[in-house]
Amino acid sequence: MLKQLTEAALQAELEAHLESDEKPNRKNGFGKKTLKAPSGSFELNTPRDRAGTFEPQLIKKHQTYLSDEIERKILSLFGLGMAYQDIASHVAELHGLSVSNATISAVTDKLIPELKQWQQRPLGSHYPFLRLEAIHYKVKTDGRYEEKAVYTVPGLN
């Protein structure tokens, strides 16, 4: 899900860049990048423009770690009914990114259909659950106390 949302946001950024570009420019395929995210690593297809002037704001060039913070903030602010200009000023204030109203509009227009499709997907019949618990004890070893943990992992399928 994160991969699709990130790729859609990058596409929206590129489209906003191409619309605002004064010189004739167009899309020029994709580059591949491996990103590490809180949910794991994945291959990302990053869009390019023919003139090479596209500088993505969401995921900078040579960036290898992705924080899902920016997209969550944009969507939550949009969900609260804030105007595009207010969202852009909040993102700029929090992260130091200059994001235009057109980019915010393009990102939300691309992401909302993806989110609706994900919300309406059929659910699986089984979901396994794991619960990790630890009890910490002070144990005397070689004349000094050390803290050790005893883990229990009950699983439910």
C-alpha positions as CSV (number, residue, x, y, z in Angstrom):
1,M,0.0,0.0,0.0
2,L,2.8,2.4,0.9
3,K,4.5,1.7,-2.4
4,Q,1.4,2.5,-4.5
5,L,0.6,5.7,-2.5
6,T,4.2,6.9,-2.8
7,E,4.4,6.2,-6.5
8,A,1.0,8.0,-7.0
9,A,2.2,11.0,-5.0
10,L,5.4,11.2,-7.1
11,Q,3.4,11.0,-10.3
12,A,1.2,13.8,-9.1
13,E,4.3,15.9,-8.2
14,L,5.7,15.3,-11.7
15,E,2.5,16.2,-13.4
16,A,2.3,19.4,-11.3
17,H,5.9,20.2,-12.3
18,L,5.2,19.6,-16.0
19,E,2.1,21.9,-15.9
20,S,4.0,24.7,-14.3
21,D,7.1,24.3,-16.5
22,E,7.5,27.2,-19.0
23,K,9.6,25.2,-21.5
24,P,8.2,22.2,-23.3
25,N,8.9,19.1,-21.2
26,R,7.3,15.7,-20.8
27,K,7.5,12.4,-18.9
28,N,10.5,10.2,-19.6
29,G,9.9,6.8,-17.9
30,F,10.9,5.7,-14.5
31,G,14.0,5.1,-12.4
32,K,14.2,2.4,-9.8
33,K,15.1,3.1,-6.2
34,T,15.1,0.9,-3.1
35,L,13.6,2.6,-0.1
36,K,13.6,1.6,3.5
37,A,10.4,2.4,5.4
38,P,9.1,1.7,8.8
39,S,7.1,-1.2,7.3
40,G,10.1,-2.7,5.4
41,S,12.1,-2.2,2.2
42,F,10.6,-1.9,-1.3
43,E,11.5,-1.0,-4.9
44,L,10.1,2.3,-5.9
45,N,9.6,3.5,-9.5
46,T,10.4,7.2,-9.5
47,P,9.2,9.2,-12.5
48,R,11.5,11.3,-14.6
49,D,11.1,14.2,-17.0
50,R,12.9,14.5,-20.3
51,A,14.6,17.8,-19.4
52,G,15.9,16.4,-16.1
53,T,14.5,19.4,-14.2
54,F,12.1,17.5,-11.9
55,E,13.2,17.6,-8.3
56,P,10.7,15.6,-6.2
57,Q,9.9,17.1,-2.8
58,L,8.3,14.1,-1.2
59,I,11.3,11.8,-1.8
60,K,14.5,13.7,-2.6
61,K,17.0,12.3,-5.1
62,H,19.4,9.9,-3.4
63,Q,17.1,9.5,-0.4
64,T,17.0,5.9,0.8
65,Y,14.7,6.2,3.9
66,L,11.0,7.0,3.7
67,S,9.0,8.5,6.5
68,D,5.3,8.2,6.0
69,E,4.8,11.3,8.1
70,I,4.4,13.8,5.2
71,E,1.6,11.9,3.4
72,R,-0.2,11.2,6.6
73,K,-0.1,14.9,7.5
74,I,-1.3,16.0,4.1
75,L,-4.2,13.6,4.1
76,S,-5.2,14.3,7.7
77,L,-5.2,18.0,7.1
78,F,-7.1,17.6,3.8
79,G,-9.6,15.3,5.7
80,L,-10.1,18.1,8.3
81,G,-11.3,20.3,5.4
82,M,-8.3,22.6,5.3
83,A,-7.6,24.6,2.2
84,Y,-4.7,23.7,-0.1
85,Q,-2.8,26.8,0.9
86,D,-3.1,26.0,4.6
87,I,-1.9,22.5,4.0
88,A,1.1,23.8,2.0
89,S,2.0,26.3,4.8
90,H,1.8,23.6,7.5
91,V,4.0,21.2,5.5
92,A,6.5,24.0,4.9
93,E,6.5,24.9,8.5
94,L,6.9,21.3,9.8
95,H,9.4,20.0,7.2
96,G,10.9,22.9,5.5
97,L,9.5,21.8,2.1
98,S,8.1,24.3,-0.4
99,V,5.0,22.6,-1.8
100,S,2.6,24.4,-4.1
101,N,-1.2,24.3,-4.0
102,A,-1.2,22.5,-7.3
103,T,1.1,19.8,-5.9
104,I,-1.1,19.4,-2.8
105,S,-4.2,19.2,-5.1
106,A,-2.5,16.7,-7.4
107,V,-1.3,14.5,-4.5
108,T,-4.7,14.4,-2.9
109,D,-6.5,13.8,-6.2
110,K,-4.1,10.8,-6.9
111,L,-4.1,9.4,-3.4
112,I,-7.8,9.5,-2.5
113,P,-8.9,7.0,-5.2
114,E,-6.1,4.7,-4.2
115,L,-7.2,4.9,-0.5
116,K,-10.9,4.3,-1.4
117,Q,-9.9,1.3,-3.5
118,W,-7.9,-0.1,-0.6
119,Q,-10.7,0.5,1.9
120,Q,-13.2,-1.3,-0.4
121,R,-11.0,-4.4,-1.0
122,P,-12.3,-7.8,0.0
123,L,-11.0,-8.9,3.4
124,G,-9.4,-12.2,4.0
125,S,-11.0,-14.9,6.1
126,H,-8.1,-15.4,8.5
127,Y,-5.8,-12.9,10.2
128,P,-3.1,-14.3,12.6
129,F,-2.3,-12.3,15.7
130,L,0.9,-12.3,17.8
131,R,1.1,-10.7,21.2
132,L,4.6,-10.1,22.6
133,E,5.0,-9.8,26.3
134,A,8.1,-9.4,28.5
135,I,8.5,-9.6,32.2
136,H,11.7,-8.0,33.5
137,Y,13.6,-9.5,36.5
138,K,16.7,-8.4,38.3
139,V,18.9,-11.5,38.5
140,K,22.1,-11.8,40.6
141,T,25.0,-13.0,38.4
142,D,28.6,-13.1,39.5
143,G,27.9,-10.9,42.5
144,R,26.0,-8.1,40.7
145,Y,22.5,-7.6,39.6
146,E,21.5,-7.6,35.9
147,E,18.1,-7.0,34.4
148,K,16.9,-9.9,32.2
149,A,13.6,-10.3,30.3
150,V,11.4,-13.4,30.0
151,Y,9.4,-13.2,26.8
152,T,6.1,-14.9,26.1
153,V,4.6,-15.0,22.6
154,P,1.1,-16.3,22.5
155,G,-0.2,-16.6,18.9
156,L,-3.7,-16.8,17.6
157,N,-4.7,-17.9,14.1
